[in-house]
Amino acid sequence: MKRTMTFFGLFIKRLLKKPSFVLILLLMPLIVFAFRMILKQDSQTIDIALYTYDESKEIRESIEVLKNRKSTIGFYEAESEQDVREAVLTNRAECGFVFKEGYYHDLLAGDVEEKVMLYKNTKTTLDDLAKEIIFSEIFRKIGRVKLVNFLRDKNFYEDNALVSEQADIEKYLVEHYDGYINDGGAFKVVYTGNGEEKATTIEDALADNSYLMRPVRGVLAMFMMMAALSGAVFRAIDEKQGVYKTLGYTERPWINILTVFIPALLSGIAALVCLYIGGIARGMENGNAVTGFFKELGGVFVYILLLTGLANLLRSLIANEALLCSLLPMLTVVSLLGCNIFFNAATKVKGVEELRYLLPPDYYLEKTGSAGGVLLILVITVVLLALGVLNDRRKSA
């Protein structure tokens, strides 16, 4: 045990004496911090112009709500239809919507043809998203009236002998309709990240720009993977130089694993710092920092163990350090393309979803947020470590 701790200290000292490794450890948090500051400074909204000829109460209220939204996509009311056209032509607005006279009443009657004019430039891709936001807000107003009219048109009260209770029933429906709409139950966005599922309203999802920092987590996962694989290269070099010749039969497996574990551990500490500097660590968005810290710490730690098991097995199977080095860029490129870091290739290329089961970063991104995912990682880690140790002993027998 004493000699194992001595090797532990020597391995850390060796890495900290390498200027390139230390520089990477220091630069990663600084780069994430700088990126976060840039996002904070570049917080202007994408403007959508609105103008209405319809002065009905419902349309006016909808426009006021849209103007007061706090979101990445913002709305403002133009002075005229000509102002909308000029704003789009000069790129002051991404696109613009003009509501024709009588739009609300025509909408109630089911006549919506050519009642809203859309102005957009040829480069915009946000007009469809803007439509969803605008018409979901208008639906809040019209849906209440449509619900009441639907029951009247279907003779609901007459057919069920409820004419005397019609006023009370309609009052009840309107109150509960408003509550259901306003609590985000009708429109919500459900997305997954870090192995966790989150549900929020459209407004909250668009106001949250943390999705811009999500690729950082993927890059950190690859950084830890590269550090662990570099540990496998160190082990190959050490074995070639006869560093472990004096070790006993029972000590050797632990030292082999330790050689790979130390680089992954140091990179994991740097990654954990990056997550908090970037503001994307678990628990930071809801103020539950203490619980979130232990979840984040546990997620990083089990991922490091997984990388240790994988890198140790690869070294056990591959004796040539040059071949091990060649795995670093290859795994990096495949992980970038296969894992959902910058884009989801699985939606375009068949087989990518299955490929992810072979890529360590995906386990960190998708599995460390749940107890079942963590358990799966631990089971895989034990299998990988056992295979590596057994193969080493087979070769030395």
ROLO-219777 format. One record per residue (C-alpha): x, y, z. Coordinates in steps of 0.25 Angstrom, whole numbers, plus 5000, padded with zeros to 4 digits. Example, Ala and Ser with C-alpha at 12.3 -4.5 7.8 and 13.67 -1.06 7.14 Angstrom:
2
504949825031/505549965029/
END
This chain:
397
500050005000/501150095003/501850074990/500550094983/500350234990/501850264986/501450234971/500250314972/501050434977/502150414966/501050404955/500450534959/501750604960/502150554946/500950614940/501050744947/502450754942/501950744927/501650894923/500750854912/499850774922/499850884932/499550984922/498350904917/497850894931/497851044933/497351084920/496151004920/495451084931/495951214926/495351184912/494051144918/494051264926/494351354914/493251284906/492251304917/492551454918/492451474903/491051414904/490651504915/491151624907/490451584894/489051574900/488251654890/486951594886/486551554871/485551654868/484151624861/483351734856/481851744859/480751834853/479251824854/478051884847/477151804856/476951884869/476051784876/476351764891/476851624889/477951654878/478351774886/478551694899/479351584891/480251694885/480551754899/480851614904/481851584893/482551724894/482751694909/483351554907/484751534913/485351444903/486451424892/485351454882/484751584885/483551664879/483251804877/482151884871/482451964858/481752094854/481252044841/481251934831/482252014823/483152024836/483051864836/483551854822/484651954824/485151884837/485251744830/485951804818/486951874826/487151754835/486651834848/485651724849/485751574846/484351574840/483051644842/481551614844/480451704840/478951664845/477851714835/476651784840/475551694846/476651584848/476151534862/474651524858/475051454845/475851354853/474651324862/473851304849/474951204844/475351304833/476851324834/477251324819/478151444816/477851514829/479251514834/480451574825/481851524827/483051594823/484351534824/485751534817/486251414809/487251374820/486351364832/486051224838/485251284850/483951314844/483351184847/483751194861/483251334862/481851284857/481851174868/482051284879/481051384873/479951294870/480151214883/479851344890/478651384881/478151244884/478151274899/477051384896/476251314885/476251174891/475451214903/474351274894/474451154884/474251054896/472951134901/472451144886/472650994883/471750954894/470751054890/470751004875/470650864879/469450884887/470150834899/469250904910/467950874903/468250724900/468650704915/467550784921/468650884926/468051014921/467851064935/469251044939/469851094926/470451224932/471051144944/471651044935/472251144925/472851224937/473451094942/474051054929/474651194927/475351194940/475951064939/476351084924/477051214929/477751134940/478151024931/478751114920/479451214929/480251104937/480851054924/480150924924/479650954909/480950984903/482250934908/483650884903/484250754908/485750734906/486750644911/488250684915/489250624924/488350504925/487250584931/485850614926/485350754928/484050814925/483750964923/482851064916/483251114903/483551254909/484551194919/485151104909/485451224899/485951314911/486951214915/488251224907/488951114914/488751024902/489951104896/490851054907/490350904906/491450874895/492450914906/492050794914/492350704902/493650764899/494050744914/493650594913/494550574901/495650654909/495550554920/495550434910/496850484903/497450504917/497150354921/497650304907/498950384909/499050314923/499050184915/500150234906/500950274919/500750124924/501250074910/502550154911/502750124926/502649974923/503649984911/504650054921/504449954931/503950044942/503049934948/503949814948/504149824963/502649814966/502049694971/500949604965/499849674974/500349814972/500549814957/499049824954/498749944963/499950024958/499549994944/498150054947/498750164955/499650204943/498350224935/497450284946/498350404950/498250474937/496750454936/496650494951/497350634948/496550654936/495350624943/495650724954/495850834943/494550794936/493850804949/494350944951/493950984937/492550934939/492351034950/493051144944/492251124931/490951124940/490450984934/490750894946/489450824952/488750904962/489151044958/487951074950/486951044962/487851084974/488050944979/489550964978/489950864989/489150744984/489550784970/491050784974/491050644979/490250594967/491250664958/492450614966/491850474965/491650484950/493050524947/493650424956/492850304950/493250354936/494650354940/494550214945/493950174932/495050244924/496150174933/495550034931/495450064916/496850124914/497450014923/496849904915/497349974902/498749974907/498649824911/498149794897/499149894889/500549884892/501049994882/501050134888/500950194874/499750114871/499150164885/499450304881/498750294868/497450254875/497350394881/497050474869/496150364863/495350354876/495250504876/494650514862/493750394864/493250454877/492950594871/492150534859/491450424867/491150484880/490050594882/491050704885/490950814874/489850744865/489050614866/489550534854/488650414858/487450494851/488250494838/489150364838/488550224841/489350144851/489950264859/488950244870/489550104872/491050154870/490850234882/490850114891/492350104888/492750244890/493050284905/492650434904/491150394901/491150314915/491550444922/490550534914/489350444915/489550344926/490150414938/488950494942/488150374946/488350264957/488150154946/489150214937/490150224948/489950084951/490150044937/491450114936/491950054948/491549914943/492249934930/493449994938/493649864946/493549784933/494649864926/495549864938/495449714940/495649684925/496949774926/497549714938/497249574933/497849594920/499049654926/499249534935/499049444923/500149514916/501149504928/500849364931/
END
